[in-house]
């Protein structure tokens, strides 16, 4: 017997629940992992900022030359 729903709505609901659980878990890891004095925390944030900006730019996709200031 399968533990996964057989219908599409059930699978979609399961996927949403699992995604929310993953996000909550990762957020908890970041939150507890960054509980430290402000200086080391800021150093980690500063070190990761270029990566996070690169990921955001990559997700945004190509820029239309007419929209580029």
SERO-4910 file (N, C-alpha, C, O; in steps of 0.05 Angstrom, whole numbers):
BEGIN
 pado doro    nc1    nc2    nc3   cac1   cac2   cac3    cc1    cc2    cc3    oc1    oc2    oc3
  Unk    A     17    -24      0      0      0      0     18     25      0     36     27     16
  Unk    A     12     44    -17     27     68    -20     19     89      0     -4     91      7
  Unk    A     39    104     11     33    125     29     28    152     15     21    172     28
  Unk    A     31    152    -11     27    176    -27     -1    176    -38    -12    155    -45
  Unk    A    -14    200    -39    -41    202    -50    -41    194    -80    -22    198    -94
  Unk    A    -63    183    -88    -66    174   -116    -76    196   -134    -72    195   -158
  Unk    A    -90    216   -123   -101    237   -140    -82    261   -141    -64    264   -124
  Unk    A    -85    276   -162    -67    299   -167    -69    320   -145    -48    331   -137
  Unk    A    -93    326   -135    -96    345   -114    -82    337    -88    -70    353    -74
  Unk    A    -84    311    -82    -71    301    -58    -40    302    -61    -27    310    -41
  Unk    A    -30    296    -84     -1    298    -89      8    327    -87     30    333    -76
  Unk    A     -8    345    -98     -1    374    -97     -1    384    -68     17    398    -60
  Unk    A    -21    375    -52    -22    383    -24      2    372     -9     14    386      8
  Unk    A      9    347    -15     32    335     -2     58    350     -9     74    355      8
  Unk    A     61    357    -34     85    372    -43     86    398    -29    107    406    -20
  Unk    A     63    413    -27     63    439    -14     71    436     16     86    451     27
  Unk    A     60    415     29     66    410     57     96    404     61    109    415     79
  Unk    A    107    387     43    135    380     45    153    405     40    173    408     53
  Unk    A    145    421     21    160    445     14    160    465     38    181    476     45
  Unk    A    137    468     50    135    486     74    152    475     97    165    490    111
  Unk    A    152    449    100    168    437    122    197    440    116    213    446    135
  Unk    A    206    437     91    234    441     84    243    470     88    264    475     99
  Unk    A    226    489     81    232    517     85    234    524    115    253    538    123
  Unk    A    216    513    130    216    518    159    242    506    171    254    518    188
  Unk    A    249    482    162    273    469    173    298    485    165    315    490    182
  Unk    A    300    493    140    324    509    132    325    536    146    346    545    153
  Unk    A    302    548    150    301    574    164    310    570    193    325    587    204
  Unk    A    302    548    205    310    543    233    341    538    234    354    547    253
  Unk    A    351    524    214    380    520    214    395    546    211    415    551    226
  Unk    A    386    564    193    399    590    190    396    606    216    415    619    224
  Unk    A    373    606    228    368    622    252    385    613    275    398    629    288
  Unk    A    385    587    280    401    577    302    431    577    296    447    582    313
  Unk    A    438    574    271    466    574    263    478    602    264    502    605    267
  Unk    A    461    622    262    472    650    262    468    664    289    471    688    291
  Unk    A    460    648    309    458    660    336    486    663    348    497    643    358
  Unk    A    497    686    345    524    690    354    527    720    359    509    735    354
  Unk    A    550    728    368    555    757    370    552    770    343    556    757    323
  Unk    A    544    795    342    537    808    316    560    809    296    555    808    272
  Unk    A    585    810    306    607    813    287    610    788    269    612    790    245
  Unk    A    612    764    281    614    740    264    590    736    246    592    728    223
  Unk    A    566    743    257    542    740    241    543    758    217    536    750    195
  Unk    A    551    783    221    553    802    199    574    793    179    570    798    155
  Unk    A    595    782    188    616    772    170    605    750    152    611    749    128
  Unk    A    589    732    163    577    711    147    557    723    127    558    716    103
  Unk    A    541    741    136    522    754    117    537    769     95    530    767     71
  Unk    A    558    784    102    574    798     82    587    779     62    589    785     39
  Unk    A    596    756     72    609    737     55    589    724     35    596    718     12
  Unk    A    564    720     44    544    707     27    528    726     10    515    717     -9
  Unk    A    530    752     15    514    771      0    519    769    -30    499    770    -45
  Unk    A    544    768    -40    547    766    -69    534    741    -81    524    742   -103
  Unk    A    535    719    -66    523    694    -76    493    697    -78    480    690    -97
  Unk    A    481    708    -57    452    712    -56    443    731    -78    422    727    -90
  Unk    A    458    752    -82    451    771   -103    454    758   -131    437    763   -148
  Unk    A    474    742   -134    478    728   -160    455    709   -165    444    707   -187
  Unk    A    446    694   -144    423    676   -147    398    691   -154    382    682   -171
  Unk    A    393    714   -141    370    730   -147    370    740   -176    350    740   -190
  Unk    A    394    749   -185    397    759   -212    392    736   -232    381    740   -254
  Unk    A    402    712   -226    400    689   -243    370    681   -246    361    674   -267
  Unk    A    355    682   -223    327    675   -224    311    696   -240    291    689   -252
  Unk    A    319    721   -239    305    742   -253    306    738   -284    288    748   -298
  Unk    A    326    725   -294    329    720   -322    341    744   -337    349    763   -324
  Unk    A    341    743   -363    354    764   -379    338    790   -376    313    790   -372
  Unk    A    352    813   -379    340    839   -377    336    850   -405    354    849   -422
  Unk    A    313    861   -409    307    874   -435    324    899   -436    323    916   -418
  Unk    A    340    903   -458    357    927   -459    342    953   -456    354    973   -447
  Unk    A    317    954   -464    301    979   -461    295    984   -432    290   1007   -424
  Unk    A    294    963   -415    288    967   -387    313    972   -370    311    980   -347
  Unk    A    336    966   -381    361    969   -367    369    999   -365    372   1012   -386
  Unk    A    371   1010   -341    377   1039   -339    405   1045   -348    413   1068   -347
***
